[in-house]
Amino acid sequence: MTFYEIWSLVAQAFIAIVATATVIVYYHQLRVMGRQLTAMQDSSRAESGLGLIAFLQSQEIRDARRVVRSVLSQKPIADWSQAERDAAAMVVANYDVAAALLRSGLLSVELVTTNWGPSIKHCYAILEPFIEELRARPGGHEKYWSNFRWLRDQCA
């Protein structure tokens, strides 16, 4: 074997070792990136959950739910004042938006149904005639507030 052949074999062996090491390093980096991506997704879900909780727990929304659950539950819909109708509309709209976010897959449905399930079911039962009234108005549509109904069904 000539010096050139020996040198060629040594160079090829070195290149093979470097290539193998490079593949190992890239594989390790891909695994780390995968874990980072998972951590970022989990963080994003947690942040979205906190945002939804803040949305549902704002004082204005809590007051509107209190009106629906304690005042409107005791009155026929024909006797609701304009302020009470505004509170009802706020509850319907906010639970509908929350349900739309949940349906998009951004958040865990269980987060909301576990913590607000009784309120959702109670509010829907009280507000169903109001929702039907709004759907029956000119320009209304049967699909309006269907996310709220879906959310109520998820609570069952």
C-alpha positions as CSV (number, residue, x, y, z in Angstrom):
1,M,0.0,0.0,0.0
2,T,1.4,3.3,-1.0
3,F,1.6,6.4,1.1
4,Y,-1.1,8.1,-0.9
5,E,-3.5,5.1,-0.4
6,I,-2.8,5.2,3.4
7,W,-3.3,8.9,3.5
8,S,-6.6,8.5,1.5
9,L,-7.9,5.9,3.9
10,V,-7.0,8.0,6.9
11,A,-8.7,11.0,5.3
12,Q,-11.8,8.9,4.5
13,A,-12.0,7.5,8.0
14,F,-11.7,11.0,9.5
15,I,-14.4,12.3,7.2
16,A,-16.6,9.3,8.2
17,I,-16.1,10.1,11.9
18,V,-16.8,13.8,11.4
19,A,-19.9,13.0,9.3
20,T,-21.2,10.5,12.0
21,A,-20.5,13.1,14.7
22,T,-22.4,15.7,12.7
23,V,-25.4,13.5,12.3
24,I,-25.3,12.7,16.0
25,V,-25.2,16.4,16.9
26,Y,-28.0,17.3,14.4
27,Y,-30.1,14.5,15.8
28,H,-29.6,15.8,19.4
29,Q,-30.4,19.3,18.2
30,L,-33.6,18.1,16.6
31,R,-34.7,16.4,19.8
32,V,-33.9,19.6,21.8
33,M,-35.9,21.7,19.3
34,G,-38.8,19.2,19.5
35,R,-38.8,19.6,23.3
36,Q,-38.6,23.4,23.0
37,L,-41.5,23.4,20.5
38,T,-43.6,21.3,22.9
39,A,-42.7,23.6,25.8
40,M,-43.7,26.7,23.7
41,Q,-47.0,25.1,22.8
42,D,-47.7,24.3,26.4
43,S,-46.8,27.8,27.4
44,S,-49.1,29.2,24.7
45,R,-52.0,27.0,25.8
46,A,-51.4,28.1,29.4
47,E,-51.3,31.8,28.4
48,S,-54.5,31.4,26.3
49,G,-56.2,29.7,29.3
50,L,-55.2,32.6,31.6
51,G,-56.5,35.0,29.0
52,L,-59.8,33.2,28.8
53,I,-60.1,33.0,32.5
54,A,-59.4,36.8,32.8
55,F,-62.1,37.3,30.1
56,L,-64.7,35.2,31.9
57,Q,-63.8,36.6,35.4
58,S,-63.8,40.3,34.6
59,Q,-66.0,42.2,37.0
60,E,-68.4,43.3,34.3
61,I,-69.0,39.8,33.1
62,R,-69.3,38.4,36.6
63,D,-71.9,41.1,37.4
64,A,-73.8,40.2,34.2
65,R,-73.8,36.5,35.1
66,R,-75.0,37.4,38.6
67,V,-77.9,39.4,37.1
68,V,-78.8,36.5,34.9
69,R,-78.6,33.8,37.6
70,S,-80.1,35.7,40.5
71,V,-82.5,38.2,38.9
72,L,-83.5,37.0,35.5
73,S,-84.0,33.4,36.7
74,Q,-86.9,34.8,38.8
75,K,-88.6,36.8,36.1
76,P,-90.4,36.0,32.9
77,I,-88.7,37.3,29.8
78,A,-91.4,39.8,29.1
79,D,-90.6,41.6,32.4
80,W,-86.9,42.1,31.8
81,S,-85.7,45.7,31.8
82,Q,-83.3,47.0,29.2
83,A,-80.4,46.8,31.6
84,E,-81.3,43.2,32.3
85,R,-81.5,42.5,28.6
86,D,-78.1,44.1,28.2
87,A,-76.7,41.8,30.9
88,A,-78.3,38.8,29.3
89,A,-76.8,39.8,25.9
90,M,-73.4,40.2,27.5
91,V,-73.5,36.7,29.1
92,V,-74.7,35.1,25.8
93,A,-72.0,36.9,23.8
94,N,-69.2,36.1,26.2
95,Y,-70.0,32.4,26.6
96,D,-70.4,32.2,22.8
97,V,-67.0,33.7,22.2
98,A,-65.4,31.4,24.9
99,A,-67.0,28.4,23.2
100,A,-65.7,29.6,19.8
101,L,-62.1,29.7,21.2
102,L,-62.6,26.3,22.8
103,R,-63.9,24.8,19.5
104,S,-60.9,26.1,17.7
105,G,-58.7,23.9,19.8
106,L,-56.7,26.6,21.4
107,L,-57.8,25.6,24.9
108,S,-58.9,22.6,26.8
109,V,-62.7,22.3,26.9
110,E,-62.4,20.7,30.3
111,L,-60.8,23.9,31.7
112,V,-64.0,25.8,31.2
113,T,-66.6,23.0,31.6
114,T,-65.1,21.9,34.9
115,N,-64.9,25.4,36.4
116,W,-68.0,27.1,34.9
117,G,-70.1,24.1,33.9
118,P,-73.0,24.7,36.4
119,S,-73.0,28.5,35.5
120,I,-73.0,27.7,31.8
121,K,-75.9,25.2,32.1
122,H,-77.9,27.5,34.4
123,C,-77.4,30.6,32.2
124,Y,-78.3,28.8,29.0
125,A,-81.5,27.5,30.6
126,I,-82.4,31.0,31.6
127,L,-81.3,32.7,28.4
128,E,-82.6,30.2,25.9
129,P,-85.9,32.1,25.3
130,F,-83.9,35.3,25.0
131,I,-81.6,33.6,22.4
132,E,-84.6,32.4,20.4
133,E,-86.1,35.9,20.5
134,L,-82.9,37.4,19.1
135,R,-82.7,34.7,16.4
136,A,-86.3,35.5,15.4
137,R,-85.7,39.2,14.9
138,P,-85.2,40.6,11.4
139,G,-81.6,39.8,10.4
140,G,-81.3,37.1,13.0
141,H,-80.2,33.6,12.1
142,E,-80.6,30.2,13.7
143,K,-76.9,29.7,13.9
144,Y,-76.3,32.7,16.0
145,W,-75.1,31.8,19.5
146,S,-74.8,28.1,18.5
147,N,-71.4,28.0,20.1
148,F,-73.0,28.8,23.5
149,R,-75.4,25.8,22.9
150,W,-72.4,23.6,22.0
151,L,-70.6,24.8,25.2
152,R,-73.7,23.9,27.3
153,D,-73.8,20.5,25.7
154,Q,-70.1,20.0,26.6
155,C,-71.0,20.6,30.2
156,A,-73.5,17.6,30.3
